[in-house]
Amino acid sequence: MRNFILFIRRFFNLILFLGLEIVCIVLIARTNNMQGNDIMSSANTVVGLMYQKQNDVVYYFGLRRMNDSLINENAFLRQRLAKYNMYDTLKDSAVHQIVQQKDSTHVIKYADYLYRTAKVVNNSVSAANNYVTINRGSADGIGKGMAVISGTGVVGKVEHVSAHFASVLSVLSVKQKVSAKIKDGTTGYVEWEGNRPDVLLMKDIPQQVKVKKGDSIYTTSYSFFPQDVLIGTVYEIALIKKNSLLLLRLRPSTNFRNLQYVYVVENKMLGERQQLEDSVKAKK
């Protein structure tokens, strides 16, 4: 306390001068429009520069995490490429997957997907139905119903589209289920019960199915997602006594709390498939 009083006494004149200067600046800014606007403009410029520098620092220290994410994604894609016999890449963003089916007709089937990158500009994880806003819209070829994935797994489905933005219904939604399969081919649905954003559920799995902690759960061809996109990994297995079925709790493959970039996937064959299925339903 004594040192503080000595400090005040020593620099009293300087402190008084600075205080009076601040009071004068505030009075000028409030009473004189022209000088006040100049002062506010200068202040906004300084604050803007400070925020820019702060953002640059945060971005710099986040580069390692971003690089790690890109490396992991590249490794995942290389692993996926090894599973197929041939890829025909017509464009950087358009990948045509060729799968040869050995049957009596020796038919080659094509499943065409077009991938578009997008940046996440808004995201929620605490609502009953969570949405992700991306900076791509109809002007960029984005349409309603397209699947959205991250570098590590599923994200959701495009629900609303404007010219330059799109709103994606996340898999963290009580009204959206995802068709899924276990490694032995057993299918079911993965859903979210509206609690924690780091837990998904896969219900009604028969007891005889061989599943263990750490197993990966993927999308099926019945889903609006491309087939074999990672949904999550099993971390807990529970037996529901009233129906003698298994309940699997999953850790989502996508970190929804830190979602920055996504891929919007256009299935070029989806329209033809839906048209055929709708025509069959109409005849029943």
C-alpha positions as CSV (number, residue, x, y, z in Angstrom):
1,M,0.0,0.0,0.0
2,R,2.8,2.4,0.9
3,N,4.5,1.7,-2.4
4,F,1.3,2.4,-4.3
5,I,0.9,5.8,-2.5
6,L,4.5,6.7,-3.3
7,F,3.9,5.8,-6.9
8,I,0.8,8.0,-7.1
9,R,2.7,10.9,-5.6
10,R,5.6,10.5,-7.9
11,F,3.6,10.4,-11.1
12,F,0.6,12.5,-10.0
13,N,1.1,15.2,-12.6
14,L,1.4,12.6,-15.5
15,I,-1.7,10.7,-14.2
16,L,-3.7,14.0,-13.9
17,F,-2.6,15.0,-17.4
18,L,-3.7,11.7,-19.0
19,G,-7.0,11.7,-17.1
20,L,-7.8,15.2,-18.4
21,E,-6.8,14.2,-21.9
22,I,-9.3,11.3,-21.8
23,V,-12.0,13.6,-20.5
24,C,-11.4,16.1,-23.3
25,I,-11.5,13.4,-26.0
26,V,-14.8,12.0,-24.6
27,L,-16.3,15.5,-24.5
28,I,-15.2,16.3,-28.1
29,A,-16.5,13.0,-29.4
30,R,-19.9,13.6,-27.8
31,T,-20.4,17.3,-28.5
32,N,-18.8,17.8,-31.9
33,N,-20.0,15.7,-34.8
34,M,-17.1,16.1,-37.2
35,Q,-14.3,15.5,-34.7
36,G,-16.4,12.9,-32.9
37,N,-16.8,10.9,-36.2
38,D,-13.1,11.1,-36.8
39,I,-12.3,9.9,-33.3
40,M,-14.8,7.0,-33.6
41,S,-13.5,6.1,-37.0
42,S,-9.9,6.0,-35.7
43,A,-11.0,3.9,-32.7
44,N,-12.8,1.4,-34.9
45,T,-9.8,1.2,-37.2
46,V,-7.6,0.4,-34.2
47,V,-10.0,-2.1,-32.8
48,G,-10.4,-3.8,-36.2
49,L,-6.6,-4.1,-36.5
50,M,-6.4,-5.6,-33.0
51,Y,-9.1,-8.2,-33.9
52,Q,-7.4,-9.0,-37.1
53,K,-4.1,-9.6,-35.3
54,Q,-5.8,-11.7,-32.7
55,N,-7.5,-13.8,-35.5
56,D,-4.1,-14.2,-37.2
57,V,-2.5,-15.5,-34.0
58,V,-5.4,-17.9,-33.4
59,Y,-5.2,-19.1,-37.0
60,Y,-1.5,-19.6,-36.8
61,F,-1.7,-21.8,-33.7
62,G,-4.5,-23.7,-35.3
63,L,-2.5,-24.7,-38.3
64,R,-1.0,-27.8,-36.7
65,R,-4.5,-29.1,-35.9
66,M,-5.7,-28.4,-39.5
67,N,-2.6,-30.0,-41.0
68,D,-3.1,-33.1,-38.8
69,S,-6.7,-33.3,-40.0
70,L,-5.7,-33.0,-43.6
71,I,-3.1,-35.7,-43.2
72,N,-5.5,-38.1,-41.5
73,E,-8.1,-37.5,-44.3
74,N,-5.5,-38.1,-47.0
75,A,-4.5,-41.4,-45.3
76,F,-8.2,-42.4,-45.1
77,L,-8.7,-41.6,-48.8
78,R,-5.6,-43.6,-49.8
79,Q,-6.9,-46.5,-47.8
80,R,-10.3,-46.3,-49.6
81,L,-8.7,-46.1,-53.0
82,A,-6.9,-49.4,-52.4
83,K,-10.2,-51.2,-52.1
84,Y,-11.3,-50.6,-55.6
85,N,-10.1,-51.8,-59.0
86,M,-10.2,-48.6,-60.9
87,Y,-11.2,-44.9,-60.6
88,D,-12.0,-42.7,-63.6
89,T,-11.3,-39.1,-62.5
90,L,-12.7,-36.7,-65.1
91,K,-12.4,-33.6,-63.0
92,D,-10.6,-32.6,-59.7
93,S,-14.0,-32.7,-57.9
94,A,-15.9,-35.3,-59.8
95,V,-15.0,-38.9,-58.9
96,H,-16.7,-41.8,-60.8
97,Q,-16.5,-45.0,-58.8
98,I,-16.4,-48.2,-61.0
99,V,-17.5,-51.4,-59.3
100,Q,-17.4,-54.6,-61.4
101,Q,-20.1,-57.1,-60.4
102,K,-19.5,-60.8,-61.4
103,D,-22.8,-62.2,-62.5
104,S,-24.3,-63.9,-65.6
105,T,-24.5,-60.7,-67.5
106,H,-21.1,-59.3,-66.3
107,V,-22.6,-55.8,-65.8
108,I,-20.5,-52.9,-64.8
109,K,-22.4,-50.5,-62.5
110,Y,-21.4,-46.8,-62.1
111,A,-22.2,-44.8,-59.0
112,D,-21.5,-41.2,-59.7
113,Y,-20.8,-38.7,-57.0
114,L,-19.8,-35.1,-57.2
115,Y,-18.1,-33.6,-54.2
116,R,-18.1,-29.8,-53.5
117,T,-16.2,-28.3,-50.6
118,A,-17.9,-25.8,-48.2
119,K,-17.0,-23.8,-45.1
120,V,-19.1,-24.0,-42.0
121,V,-20.3,-20.5,-41.0
122,N,-22.7,-21.5,-38.2
123,N,-23.3,-24.6,-36.2
124,S,-25.5,-25.8,-33.3
125,V,-25.2,-28.8,-31.1
126,S,-27.6,-28.2,-28.2
127,A,-31.0,-28.1,-29.9
128,A,-33.4,-31.0,-30.4
129,N,-32.8,-30.6,-34.2
130,N,-29.4,-29.1,-35.0
131,Y,-28.4,-27.3,-38.2
132,V,-25.2,-26.5,-39.9
133,T,-25.0,-23.4,-42.2
134,I,-22.5,-23.6,-45.0
135,N,-21.3,-20.9,-47.4
136,R,-22.5,-22.6,-50.6
137,G,-25.9,-22.4,-52.2
138,S,-27.9,-22.9,-55.4
139,A,-25.4,-20.7,-57.3
140,D,-22.7,-23.2,-56.5
141,G,-24.8,-26.3,-57.5
142,I,-26.1,-27.2,-54.0
143,G,-29.6,-28.7,-53.9
144,K,-32.0,-29.9,-51.3
145,G,-31.5,-33.5,-50.2
146,M,-27.8,-33.7,-50.9
147,A,-25.6,-35.5,-48.3
148,V,-23.0,-33.6,-46.3
149,I,-19.9,-35.3,-44.9
150,S,-16.7,-34.2,-43.2
151,G,-13.2,-35.5,-43.6
152,T,-13.9,-38.1,-41.0
153,G,-17.6,-39.1,-41.5
154,V,-21.2,-38.1,-41.8
155,V,-22.6,-34.7,-41.0
156,G,-26.2,-34.4,-42.3
157,K,-28.5,-33.6,-45.2
158,V,-29.2,-30.3,-47.0
159,E,-32.6,-29.0,-46.0
160,H,-32.8,-25.4,-47.2
161,V,-30.9,-23.6,-49.9
162,S,-30.5,-19.9,-50.9
163,A,-28.3,-18.5,-53.6
164,H,-25.1,-18.5,-51.6
165,F,-25.9,-20.4,-48.4
166,A,-27.4,-23.7,-47.4
167,S,-28.8,-25.1,-44.1
168,V,-27.9,-28.7,-43.3
169,L,-29.9,-30.8,-40.9
170,S,-27.3,-32.5,-38.8
171,V,-27.4,-36.2,-37.7
172,L,-27.7,-34.6,-34.3
173,S,-31.4,-34.4,-34.9
174,V,-34.3,-36.3,-33.3
175,K,-36.2,-36.4,-36.6
176,Q,-33.5,-37.9,-38.8
177,K,-32.3,-41.5,-38.8
178,V,-29.3,-42.8,-40.8
179,S,-29.3,-46.3,-42.3
180,A,-26.3,-48.1,-41.0
181,K,-24.5,-51.4,-40.9
182,I,-22.1,-53.3,-38.7
183,K,-19.0,-55.0,-40.2
184,D,-20.8,-58.3,-40.7
185,G,-23.5,-56.6,-42.8
186,T,-26.2,-56.4,-40.2
187,T,-28.2,-53.3,-40.9
188,G,-30.2,-50.9,-38.7
189,Y,-30.6,-47.2,-38.0
190,V,-28.4,-44.8,-36.1
191,E,-30.2,-42.0,-34.3
192,W,-29.7,-39.3,-31.8
193,E,-31.8,-38.9,-28.7
194,G,-31.2,-35.2,-28.2
195,N,-28.9,-35.4,-25.2
196,R,-25.1,-35.2,-25.8
197,P,-23.6,-34.3,-29.1
198,D,-20.9,-37.0,-28.7
199,V,-23.3,-40.0,-28.4
200,L,-25.3,-41.7,-31.1
201,L,-27.4,-44.8,-30.7
202,M,-28.0,-47.9,-32.8
203,K,-31.0,-49.9,-31.5
204,D,-32.6,-53.3,-31.9
205,I,-29.5,-55.4,-32.8
206,P,-30.0,-59.2,-32.4
207,Q,-28.0,-60.8,-29.6
208,Q,-26.3,-63.2,-32.0
209,V,-24.7,-60.5,-33.9
210,K,-20.9,-60.4,-33.2
211,V,-20.1,-56.8,-32.3
212,K,-17.5,-55.5,-29.8
213,K,-16.2,-52.2,-28.5
214,G,-14.2,-50.3,-31.1
215,D,-16.1,-51.7,-34.1
216,S,-16.9,-49.1,-36.8
217,I,-20.4,-48.4,-38.0
218,Y,-20.8,-47.3,-41.7
219,T,-23.6,-46.0,-43.9
220,T,-25.5,-48.4,-46.3
221,S,-26.5,-48.1,-49.9
222,Y,-30.1,-47.4,-48.6
223,S,-29.0,-44.2,-47.1
224,F,-28.9,-40.7,-48.7
225,F,-25.2,-40.8,-47.9
226,P,-22.7,-42.6,-50.1
227,Q,-22.1,-46.2,-49.0
228,D,-19.4,-47.0,-46.4
229,V,-19.1,-43.5,-44.9
230,L,-18.1,-43.8,-41.3
231,I,-20.8,-42.9,-38.8
232,G,-19.1,-43.7,-35.5
233,T,-17.4,-46.3,-33.4
234,V,-19.0,-48.5,-30.7
235,Y,-17.9,-47.7,-27.2
236,E,-20.7,-49.4,-25.2
237,I,-23.0,-52.4,-25.7
238,A,-26.1,-52.8,-23.6
239,L,-28.7,-55.6,-23.5
240,I,-32.3,-54.4,-23.3
241,K,-34.0,-57.1,-21.2
242,K,-37.6,-56.3,-22.3
243,N,-37.0,-57.2,-25.9
244,S,-33.6,-59.1,-25.6
245,L,-32.0,-56.9,-28.2
246,L,-28.7,-55.0,-28.1
247,L,-28.3,-51.2,-27.9
248,L,-25.1,-49.8,-29.2
249,R,-23.7,-46.5,-28.1
250,L,-21.4,-44.8,-30.6
251,R,-18.9,-42.0,-30.6
252,P,-19.6,-39.9,-33.8
253,S,-16.8,-39.9,-36.3
254,T,-17.4,-36.2,-36.8
255,N,-16.5,-33.7,-34.1
256,F,-19.6,-31.4,-34.3
257,R,-18.1,-29.1,-31.7
258,N,-15.3,-28.2,-34.0
259,L,-16.7,-28.5,-37.5
260,Q,-15.0,-26.1,-40.0
261,Y,-15.1,-27.6,-43.5
262,V,-17.4,-30.1,-45.1
263,Y,-18.1,-31.8,-48.4
264,V,-21.5,-31.6,-50.1
265,V,-22.1,-34.8,-52.1
266,E,-24.3,-34.9,-55.1
267,N,-25.5,-38.4,-56.2
268,K,-26.1,-38.0,-60.0
269,M,-28.0,-41.3,-60.1
270,L,-30.4,-40.3,-57.2
271,G,-33.0,-38.6,-59.4
272,E,-33.4,-41.6,-61.6
273,R,-33.6,-44.0,-58.6
274,Q,-36.2,-41.9,-56.9
275,Q,-38.3,-41.6,-60.1
276,L,-38.3,-45.4,-60.5
277,E,-39.2,-46.0,-56.8
278,D,-42.0,-43.4,-57.0
279,S,-43.4,-45.0,-60.1
280,V,-43.4,-48.4,-58.4
281,K,-45.2,-46.9,-55.3
282,A,-47.8,-45.3,-57.6
283,K,-48.7,-48.7,-59.1
284,K,-49.4,-50.4,-55.8
